[in-house]
Amino acid sequence: MRNRKAEFWPAFIVPRYGHEVIGGAEDLVRKTAEELARRNYRVTVLTTCAIDHLTWKNEYPPGKYYINGVEVLRFPAITRLHEPSCAKAVERIASGEKVGKTEQRIWLDGVVVSPELFGHLATKSSNYTHLIFLPYLFGTTYFGSQISPERSFIIPCLHDEPFAHQALVSEMLMSVRGLIFNSEGEKKLASRILGEKELGAVVGMGFEEQKGDASAFFNRTSVRGRFLLYAGRREEGKNTPLLIDYFRKFSIQYPGELSLVLTGAGKVRIPPDSSNFIFDLGKVSESEKWDTYAACFAFCQPSVNESLSIVLLESWLAGKPALVNRNCEVTSEHVRSSGGGLVFGDYPEFAESLLFLLENPEIASKIGLKGKNYVLENYNWDKVIDKLLKALGVSEN
């Protein structure tokens, strides 16, 4: 039997990497790389010195680091988002306007690139058995995957958004050796965009059951009683303003039934008349996060821009029922497959779903348990790593 560990040395290429970095794709890379390292595989991450995805300011020093067994090579990031031509291209694409390949290239070249990282790939890519790029919408992925496409794989982390429907993106996704998806919903979206049925394997990310302390959450905060939880980036692209608007309407209609707790990065505006039932806790530690999951009554993922939704799967690990946006194929597919939640497409459905869970606590608990079993069965590390190796063509024999 050949030694897979000796013949397998992947490099993950992602524009941001580190425990300080907040983002789903970045969490997926970090946790997958660390899990491979824990299993004694050699793993390298090629990334930039940036932390923030809006400014792309170089905050880490360039060079080689070792983080939890993973070799990390950092290179300076360059962004042109502030330049008028790039800003205009991004605005036109985001608005759904039809743009040509010239403007698409201006966008991809402007959002974030790293000539030093590309130089490393040009001279050292043969060191690695597999080059794994993610997510799809950055210059590091577009230009980097063209250097050695024969050994390149892309984990696109696709969302159904105008950027994903650009011709250069489709050409990139079809030019590499393989695609790897985070969920069945994401793969279905890719099939619609690319017009191809057999595109690649669904792998995702592994999760381990965690124990949170609900009493610790209530002792630490001013929140009392049952509450609905949102966790993750708080921004328009994740529909947090919509969630706040819906919940404010619900609380006016059904006062005292429930509170809303928001955790994560980004600024959030809470209406002055809602501060007694909507709580912004901001960023929390890892242990505090699991305490919050343990304490919540239910979890809400209002976003339509998901390829996996780590926070949804984490909430299910805590055994909580979920509400997800009907217009998100990925989270709706999770709910259909697991039975772990309810879907809503407008405010009346949102309110009806919340009331059903509130009025049927035993059913709500059973729904949450179905979600937990779904995650443990489909997203455990043994299964995920096995699927990843098969997707990359790494044979056990």
N, C-alpha and C positions, 0 to 999 in steps of 0.2 A: 504493500500500500504506500502510495506517495505521500509525502508530508505536505499537506495543504498550507501549513503555516510558512513553510520555506518558499513555496512558489507563489504566494499571494501577498502582495504589498500594495494596497490601494492608497491613492492620494485623493482626498476630498478637497474640492476647490469651492470655496464659499466666500463672499465678500466681507463677512464679519464673523468673528469667532471669539468666544470667551464667556465666562460665567456672568460677566457684566452685561452682555449683549442680550436683548430681549427680542424674541421673534421665533415663530414656529419652525421655519426652515433651519435657523441657527441652532435651536434646541435639538432638532432631529440629528443634525450633523454631530454636534458635540456628544450627545448621548450614545449615538451609534458608534462613533469613533472610540469612545471610552469603553464601550462594551466589547468591541473587537480587541482593544488593548488588554482588557481584563482576561480575555480568552487567549492571550499570548500571541495575537497577530501583530505584525508590525504595521503601524498606521501613521500616515502623515497628513496633515491639514495644511493647505496652501491658502493664505488669506491676506487681507490688508491690515493696515494699522488703525483702521477706523472702528468706532463703536456705534456711533449714531447714524441711522439710515437716512436722515434728512440733510445733515451737513456734510457727512463723509470726512469730517476732520480727522487727521491722523493723530491719534491719542496714544497708541502703544508705540514704543520704539521698534524699529524694524530689527529682524534677526530671528534666531532659532530659540525656541522655548520647548520645554517638556511640561505638559499639563496633564496630570492624571494618567501617565503612561503614553500620551499621544505626542508625537513630534509635531510642533507647530512652527511653520515658517511664515513670518509676517513681512509684507512688502508695502511700500507707500501707495496710498490710494490717490487717484486723481478724479475729480468730478468737474463737470462743466454745466451743472444744473443752473447755475447763476447766469450763464451766458444767454443773451436774448435768443439766439437761434435754437439752442437746446430747450430752453423754457417754452418757446413757441411750439416746438415739435411735440414736447410732452403734453402741453395743453390741448393741442389739436387731436392727438391720439386719444387722450383721456376722454375727450368730449364725444368721441365716436366718429369724428370726421375721417374720410378716406384719404390716406396720405400715401405717397410713393415711397419707394425703397430708400431714396436719398434722405428723406426726413426720418424714416425708421432707423437708418444707420446713425444719424445725428443723435437721436434719442439713446441708442445702445452705446454709442461711443461717449455720450455725455453723462450718463447716470453714474457710473463708476467703472473705472478701468485701472489697471496697474501694469505699466510697461515692464517693470522689473519682474513681476510675477509671470508675465507672458514670456520674458526672456528665460526665466528658470524653466518653464515648460518646454521652450524651444530647444534647450540644451540638455535638460535632465529628465524629460518625460519618459525616456526609455528605462530609467531606474525603477519606475512604478509599473506594476502589472495592469492596473486599472486606474483611469482618471474619472472621477465621479463629480460632476458639476451640479450645483444648485444655488438658488432657484433660477427659473428661466429668464427673468426680466432684467438681468444686469449684464453689463459689458464683460464682466469677468467670465460669465458663462458663455455668452455669444462668441466673443473673440477667442477665449481660451479653448473652447471645444473644437475650434477649427484647426488648432495646431497639430493634434494627433487624433483625428476623428476615429481612426481604426481601433483605438483603445479607450475611447471616451464614452461615458454613459452620462445621461442627464436625469436627475430627479427633478422634474419641472416645477412641482408645487403649483400646478395650474389653478387659476381662478377664472371664472367666466367673466372676463373684463376685456375692454377694447385692446389692451396691450397683447393679450394672448392670441388675438385674431389677426395679427400682422403677418405679412408674407415672409419676412425675414425670420420670424420666430418659427413658423412652420418649416421653412427650409432648414433651419438649425436642428430642429427636433428630428427631422427625417435624415439628417446627414451623419449622425453619430452611430456608434455600434449598437446602442440599446437605450431604451427608456425604462425607468423604474418609477412606479406610482405609489402614492401613499394610501389610496383607498379605491374601491370599486367606482365610486362616484367620480373621482378625478380621471380615472381611465376612460369612463364613458364620455366625459367632456372632451378629452383628447381625441377620442375616436370621431366625435362630431366635428371638431376643428380640422383634423387632418384627413378625414375621410378614409381612415384605415381601421380595420377591426382588430387585427393582431398587432398590438403595439409594444407589449412588454408585460412584465410581471407586476403584481401588486405586492408591495413589501411592507411599507409603513415603518413604525417605530415600536420598540418594546416598552412595556410598562411593568412595574412591580407594585404589588399591593402595599399601600402605606397606611399607617395608623395615625389619625389625627385626634386631637383632644378638643371636643366641643366646649367643655367647661373652661379650658384655657382661653379659647376665643372670647367667650362672654366676659371672663374676668379681665381681659385685656382691653376690651372695647366698650363703648356705650350702647351697642346694639342690644336690643332685648326682644324676645319672642321669635316667631318664625320669620325667616327672610329668604328672598330670592337672591341668588348670587350671579354676578358676572365677573369673570377673570380674564385678563389679557390686555392687549393694547386698547386704550380708550381713544378712539378716533372715528371720524365719519366713515372711513372705509370698512370699519368693523360694526357699523350701525349702532354704536353706543348712544348717540343722540336720539335715535328712534326708540331704543329701549327705555331711556329716561322719559321720553314723551309718553309712551304707552303706559309705563308704570305710574306716572303722575295721574293720568286719566283713571287708571284702575283704582288708585288710592282715594281719589275724589269720589268715585262711584261706590267703592267698598272700603270706607275708612277703618283703619285699625286692624285689618285682616293680615297684613304682611308688610315687611320692609324690603328695601332693595339695597344690597351691598355691592359696591364696585371695588375691585382690586386690580392692580396692574400699572403699567406705565402710560404716560400721556395725560394731558389736561382734560378735565371734564367739567362741564358747567351744570351745576345743580340749581334749579329755580329757587329763589329765596323762600317761596311758600312750601317747598318740599324738603327742606333740610331736616325735618323731624322724622322723615320716613325714607329718605334716600341718603345713604352714607358712603362717602368716598374715603377708602382706607389707603389708597395709593399702593406703592410697591410694598410687598411683604416678603419676609424670609421664606425659605423652603418649608421649615417646620410650621410657620404661621399659615402658610398656604394650605397645608393639609388640615390644620385646625379649623380653618374657614370652611373647607369642603365638608368636614365632619359636622360642623354646626349648622350648615344651611338646610333649608327645607327642600329646595329644588334649585336647579341650575338653568340659566338661560344663555343660549348662544344665538344672538340675533343676526350675526354676520352671514353674508352670502358669499364672501371671499375666503373660502377654506379649501385646502386640499386634504387635510386630515382632521384638524381641530383637536390639538393636544389637550386643551382645557376641558373640552367635552368628555373626552375619554378619561381624564383624571377625575372628573366629577362622578362618572359612573363607577370608577374604582372605589369611591367613597360610598357607593350604593344610593346615589341620589337620582331622582327622576329629572328628565331634562325637557326643556322647550327649545325647539330650533326653528329657524326660518324656513318656511316651505320652499322658498325660492333658491335655497342652497342645495344643489344636488348632492354634495358630499355628506353634509350633516343629515339631510333627509334620508339618504340611503342608509346611514348608520342607524337611524331610528327605525326604519323599516326592517332592517336585518336583525336588529337586537330586540325590538319591542321595549326599548329603554326610555321612551319619551313620547312627546306629542309635538305636532307641528302647527305653526300659525302663519297665516299670510297677511293678516290685517289686525287691527285692534280688537274687533269683536272675537276673532278666534283666539287671540292672545288672552283676553279676559276670560273667555269660556274655558280655556285650557287650565288657567290658574285656579279658577273656581272648582273645576273638577278635581284637581289634585288636593285642594284645601278641604273639600267636602268628603273626600274618599282617601283618608290617610293610609289605610291598609293597602288599597290598590296602588297608591303612590309608592309605598315601600316595595311592593312586588315589581313595579315598573323599574324602579332603581336597581333592584337585584338582577333583573334581566340585563340591564346595561352593564353591570359589573361582570356577569358571567360572559357576556359578549367580548369584553376587553380581555379578560383572563384567557379566553379560548383563542382569540384571533390575534392579539397583540402582546403575547409573552415573548421574552427575549429569545428563548430557544427556537421558537417558530420563526421569528423575524430574521434572525441571523441565518438560519437554514435557507429561508426564502431568498435572502440577499445573495448568499453564495451561489445558489442555483441561478439566479437572475444574471449574475456576473460570469456564469460559465465555469465556476470553480468546482471541479469534480472531487468527490471523496476517494475515488479509485486511482 
